[in-house]
Amino acid sequence: MLNKNIYISLLIPLFLIFPANQGRSKDLVNEEDFNIEKMVNKRLVKFKEISEILENKNFELKSLKKMVQSASFNYTSSLGKKYPSIDLSASGLPQYLYGKTYNSNKVNTKSSQFKLNPALTIRWDLINPTRVPDIDSAQKNLKIAINNYEIKKNDLIQEAKSRYHSYQKSIAEVNNATFAVDLSDKSLRDAQAKLEAGIGTEFDVLEAKAQLARDKQSLEEKKTKKEIDKISLKEILNINLETEIEIIEEQKLLGFWNHSLKNNIEKGIANSFSLKNLNLQSYIKNNQAKIFENSNKPIIYLSNALTSSFSRGSTLATEIDPKKSASTYSNTISLNFSWNIFDGNQNKNSAKAKESESEADIFKYKNLENVLKKNISETYLNLRKFEKQIISTKKEVLSTTESLRLARLRYEVGISTLKDVLTRQKELSNASSKNINSIYNYNINLDRLERLTFQSINTDCLINKSDNKNQINPLCDY
């Protein structure tokens, strides 16, 4: 089985080629001078903690949580339509009446009165054809909001994992580039030593210097890429850009994928939140069509109206009696009926429009289903491709390592040229880079399959350890 520390295993034979230049390597490693303050503020980011960090810190997910909360309140609000409504009103709190009446043939009168007219009305819809589909739609909207949260969360987790792998890859690329600089530095020292001994040429020294300059430039580019990837990882995890982060996991295989393509497609379609949302949206539009259709059906409701009046003072009297008071009340219970018989076919046509939208969602579902099948198949085949690349590039690294060792031995005894050594150096560096890229792409596609199918990554390459016939992963051979 391929060792989890595959990159280390690939580099071990490289260091056997020549004694490491401790002083040179130390200078390269310590090029960035971290002060005590930065070390104190350094944060360790683990791959398995990505989901937890995102759920607690990502602003997009926090926003979607509020949307779920809003949909929940809307659903709870719609449930209130099952219960009676109570309205309390008053025409004055209180109401004061003052006036005088002048009559040529009668006695003049005056009015001065405080009055309070509270009314309590209770209404309970016994039969309301729009109530059930309206509540049902609110419930489905809540499920859509929850699904949208899950979709965004899973997308962000996959993107964060991708950036984590990219940062790991950049670290491995910097290590590979640093090793290439060390190789070129040794080649330059060997060329200069041979020139001083009179058995080398100035051309070899110039060629070695040129190769060293190219490798140093490549190293600087890799370091820049590493910093960019680090910033990108901080951004999605909502970590302050001024905070130093550190990852302890070296680049390695996440695991193995032992699920068949057919099973991947079946699980991906069955577990897709996007497909579930399309079904829910179609259902909601059918409910909206029912609401429009039922708007022209009768509503039967029970009502109870309690009205009362309290007054103090006199009205239309010759003399005002401020102590005079009066009160009245009445209570009316009734069974009521309302029916919007004709509205110019507005509701009928609106219902047809919603039915057409619902049918459109059916075609959207089929289209998205085909897209999912295509994405799952493509990712699955890419994963298998990169499995083979990992194996082949590992062999290439081992082969080029040995070629470089032999070329260096031939150069030292004078039966080969420095150019041959530099060519083998470049081949080794390229082979190591290809292996790093293969592991990176393998892990990216592994995460993508997990996201698309909602199935788990296997930690063992065998489906059944006791049955080697179930070995379906070529990486089991390593």
VENFENVEN-V676024 format. One record per residue. N is the residue number from 1. RES is the residue in one small letter. SS is DSSP state (2 for helix, 1 for strand, 0 for the rest). PSI is psi in whole degrees, 0 to 359 (999 if undefined). NEAR is the number of other C-alpha atoms within 8 Angstrom. Layout:
n;res;ss;psi;near
N;RES;SS;PSI;NEAR
N;RES;SS;PSI;NEAR
This chain:
n;res;ss;psi;near
1;m;0;144;6
2;l;0;125;8
3;n;0;141;7
4;k;0;328;6
5;n;0;53;9
6;i;2;322;10
7;y;2;322;11
8;i;2;318;7
9;s;2;332;9
10;l;2;331;12
11;l;2;339;8
12;i;2;312;8
13;p;2;338;10
14;l;2;321;8
15;f;2;348;9
16;l;0;349;7
17;i;0;319;9
18;f;0;158;5
19;p;0;137;6
20;a;0;141;7
21;n;0;97;7
22;q;2;316;6
23;g;2;316;6
24;r;2;313;8
25;s;2;320;11
26;k;2;321;8
27;d;2;319;8
28;l;2;319;8
29;v;2;321;7
30;n;0;22;7
31;e;0;321;6
32;e;0;118;5
33;d;0;101;5
34;f;0;123;6
35;n;0;173;6
36;i;2;323;6
37;e;2;318;6
38;k;2;322;10
39;m;2;323;9
40;v;2;321;6
41;n;0;6;8
42;k;0;137;10
43;r;1;134;8
44;l;1;126;8
45;v;0;118;10
46;k;0;146;9
47;f;2;319;8
48;k;2;348;5
49;e;2;0;8
50;i;2;313;13
51;s;2;315;8
52;e;2;318;7
53;i;2;316;10
54;l;2;314;15
55;e;2;330;10
56;n;2;337;7
57;k;2;339;9
58;n;0;130;12
59;f;2;325;7
60;e;2;318;6
61;l;2;324;12
62;k;2;321;11
63;s;2;316;8
64;l;2;330;11
65;k;2;322;9
66;k;2;325;8
67;m;2;323;9
68;v;2;318;12
69;q;2;319;8
70;s;2;315;8
71;a;2;326;12
72;s;2;317;9
73;f;2;321;8
74;n;2;320;9
75;y;2;315;12
76;t;2;322;8
77;s;2;319;8
78;s;2;331;10
79;l;2;337;9
80;g;2;343;7
81;k;2;346;8
82;k;2;342;7
83;y;0;161;8
84;p;0;154;9
85;s;1;144;7
86;i;1;126;8
87;d;1;132;7
88;l;1;128;8
89;s;1;159;7
90;a;1;138;9
91;s;0;349;9
92;g;0;144;8
93;l;0;70;6
94;p;0;190;8
95;q;1;131;9
96;y;1;128;8
97;l;1;128;9
98;y;1;135;8
99;g;1;169;7
100;k;1;150;9
101;t;1;125;8
102;y;0;128;7
103;n;0;135;7
104;s;0;330;5
105;n;0;356;4
106;k;0;173;5
107;v;0;137;8
108;n;0;145;9
109;t;1;162;11
110;k;1;157;15
111;s;1;134;14
112;s;1;107;13
113;q;1;137;13
114;f;1;136;11
115;k;1;142;13
116;l;1;129;13
117;n;0;74;11
118;p;1;150;11
119;a;1;136;11
120;l;1;123;11
121;t;1;129;11
122;i;1;131;11
123;r;1;136;11
124;w;1;114;10
125;d;1;112;12
126;l;1;319;8
127;i;1;113;7
128;n;0;101;9
129;p;0;341;11
130;t;0;352;11
131;r;2;309;9
132;v;2;310;7
133;p;2;331;11
134;d;2;316;12
135;i;2;318;11
136;d;2;319;10
137;s;2;320;12
138;a;2;322;12
139;q;2;318;9
140;k;2;325;11
141;n;2;326;11
142;l;2;317;12
143;k;2;321;8
144;i;2;318;11
145;a;2;319;12
146;i;2;317;9
147;n;2;321;11
148;n;2;322;11
149;y;2;315;12
150;e;2;321;9
151;i;2;310;10
152;k;2;321;9
153;k;2;313;11
154;n;2;322;9
155;d;2;317;9
156;l;2;322;10
157;i;2;316;11
158;q;2;317;11
159;e;2;319;8
160;a;2;319;12
161;k;2;320;12
162;s;2;317;10
163;r;2;326;11
164;y;2;315;10
165;h;2;322;12
166;s;2;321;10
167;y;2;318;12
168;q;2;315;11
169;k;2;318;12
170;s;2;320;13
171;i;2;315;9
172;a;2;322;12
173;e;2;322;11
174;v;2;318;12
175;n;2;318;8
176;n;2;318;11
177;a;2;323;14
178;t;2;319;11
179;f;2;323;8
180;a;2;322;11
181;v;2;318;12
182;d;2;319;12
183;l;2;314;9
184;s;2;326;15
185;d;2;318;10
186;k;2;321;8
187;s;2;321;12
188;l;2;316;12
189;r;2;323;8
190;d;2;318;8
191;a;2;318;14
192;q;2;322;10
193;a;2;319;9
194;k;2;323;11
195;l;2;317;12
196;e;2;329;8
197;a;2;353;7
198;g;0;12;7
199;i;0;6;7
200;g;0;179;12
201;t;0;156;10
202;e;2;329;7
203;f;2;319;6
204;d;2;319;11
205;v;2;315;12
206;l;2;319;8
207;e;2;321;9
208;a;2;320;15
209;k;2;319;10
210;a;2;317;8
211;q;2;320;10
212;l;2;319;12
213;a;2;318;8
214;r;2;319;8
215;d;2;324;12
216;k;2;319;10
217;q;2;317;8
218;s;2;321;9
219;l;2;317;12
220;e;2;321;8
221;e;2;319;8
222;k;2;321;12
223;k;2;319;10
224;t;2;316;8
225;k;2;322;9
226;k;2;317;12
227;e;2;321;8
228;i;2;316;8
229;d;2;325;12
230;k;2;316;10
231;i;2;319;9
232;s;2;320;9
233;l;2;319;12
234;k;2;319;11
235;e;2;312;10
236;i;2;333;11
237;l;2;1;12
238;n;0;44;10
239;i;0;135;8
240;n;0;131;7
241;l;0;338;8
242;e;0;348;4
243;t;0;130;10
244;e;0;137;10
245;i;1;157;9
246;e;1;139;8
247;i;0;137;8
248;i;0;342;7
249;e;0;123;7
250;e;0;162;9
251;q;0;126;14
252;k;0;172;9
253;l;0;132;9
254;l;0;325;8
255;g;0;210;9
256;f;1;154;12
257;w;0;104;9
258;n;0;16;10
259;h;0;138;6
260;s;0;161;6
261;l;2;318;9
262;k;2;315;6
263;n;2;322;8
264;n;2;314;12
265;i;2;317;13
266;e;2;312;8
267;k;2;322;11
268;g;2;318;13
269;i;2;319;12
270;a;2;329;6
271;n;2;1;8
272;s;0;120;10
273;f;2;330;10
274;s;2;318;9
275;l;2;321;11
276;k;2;320;8
277;n;2;322;10
278;l;2;320;12
279;n;2;318;11
280;l;2;319;11
281;q;2;320;12
282;s;2;319;13
283;y;2;317;10
284;i;2;319;12
285;k;2;326;12
286;n;2;322;11
287;n;2;319;12
288;q;2;324;13
289;a;2;319;14
290;k;2;322;11
291;i;2;316;13
292;f;2;318;13
293;e;2;319;11
294;n;2;348;9
295;s;0;341;11
296;n;0;13;11
297;k;0;155;10
298;p;0;150;11
299;i;1;129;12
300;i;1;126;12
301;y;1;154;12
302;l;1;135;12
303;s;1;150;12
304;n;1;120;11
305;a;1;118;11
306;l;1;116;11
307;t;1;147;11
308;s;1;163;11
309;s;1;132;11
310;f;1;130;11
311;s;1;153;11
312;r;1;130;12
313;g;1;190;14
314;s;1;153;13
315;t;1;139;9
316;l;1;45;9
317;a;1;153;9
318;t;0;328;8
319;e;0;136;6
320;i;0;128;11
321;d;0;101;7
322;p;0;342;9
323;k;0;353;6
324;k;0;132;8
325;s;1;158;8
326;a;1;154;7
327;s;1;147;8
328;t;1;155;7
329;y;1;157;8
330;s;1;148;7
331;n;1;125;8
332;t;1;122;7
333;i;1;132;8
334;s;1;152;7
335;l;1;122;8
336;n;1;162;8
337;f;1;130;8
338;s;1;144;7
339;w;0;115;8
340;n;0;92;9
341;i;0;317;6
342;f;0;132;6
343;d;0;27;7
344;g;0;25;4
345;n;0;21;7
346;q;2;309;7
347;n;2;323;11
348;k;2;314;9
349;n;2;324;8
350;s;2;322;10
351;a;2;318;14
352;k;2;323;9
353;a;2;317;9
354;k;2;325;12
355;e;2;321;11
356;s;2;321;8
357;e;2;321;10
358;s;2;319;13
359;e;2;326;9
360;a;2;324;8
361;d;2;332;12
362;i;2;317;11
363;f;2;325;8
364;k;2;321;9
365;y;2;312;11
366;k;2;322;8
367;n;2;314;8
368;l;2;325;9
369;e;2;317;10
370;n;2;321;8
371;v;2;318;8
372;l;2;316;12
373;k;2;317;10
374;k;2;315;8
375;n;2;319;8
376;i;2;315;15
377;s;2;316;10
378;e;2;316;8
379;t;2;320;11
380;y;2;315;11
381;l;2;323;8
382;n;2;321;9
383;l;2;314;12
384;r;2;323;8
385;k;2;315;8
386;f;2;336;12
387;e;2;313;12
388;k;2;324;9
389;q;2;321;10
390;i;2;316;11
391;i;2;313;9
392;s;2;320;8
393;t;2;329;13
394;k;2;316;12
395;k;2;323;8
396;e;2;320;9
397;v;2;313;13
398;l;2;321;10
399;s;2;314;8
400;t;2;331;12
401;t;2;314;12
402;e;2;320;8
403;s;2;319;9
404;l;2;319;13
405;r;2;316;9
406;l;2;322;8
407;a;2;322;12
408;r;2;322;9
409;l;2;317;8
410;r;2;322;10
411;y;2;321;12
412;e;2;329;7
413;v;2;359;7
414;g;0;17;7
415;i;0;10;7
416;s;0;168;9
417;t;0;163;8
418;l;2;328;11
419;k;2;322;8
420;d;2;321;9
421;v;2;314;13
422;l;2;326;12
423;t;2;317;8
424;r;2;326;12
425;q;2;313;12
426;k;2;319;8
427;e;2;319;9
428;l;2;316;12
429;s;2;317;11
430;n;2;319;8
431;a;2;318;13
432;s;2;319;13
433;s;2;319;10
434;k;2;323;9
435;n;2;320;13
436;i;2;315;13
437;n;2;324;9
438;s;2;316;13
439;i;2;318;13
440;y;2;310;12
441;n;2;325;10
442;y;2;312;12
443;n;2;322;11
444;i;2;314;11
445;n;2;330;12
446;l;2;314;13
447;d;2;321;11
448;r;2;320;10
449;l;2;321;13
450;e;2;321;11
451;r;2;319;11
452;l;2;328;10
453;t;2;346;14
454;f;0;27;10
455;q;0;157;9
456;s;0;149;5
457;i;0;135;10
458;n;1;144;9
459;t;0;346;7
460;d;0;140;7
461;c;0;349;14
462;l;1;135;12
463;i;0;318;8
464;n;0;113;7
465;k;0;332;6
466;s;0;356;4
467;d;0;100;7
468;n;2;346;8
469;k;2;339;5
470;n;2;4;8
471;q;1;109;11
472;i;0;357;8
473;n;0;122;10
474;p;2;341;8
475;l;2;349;10
476;c;2;339;10
477;d;2;354;6
478;y;0;999;6
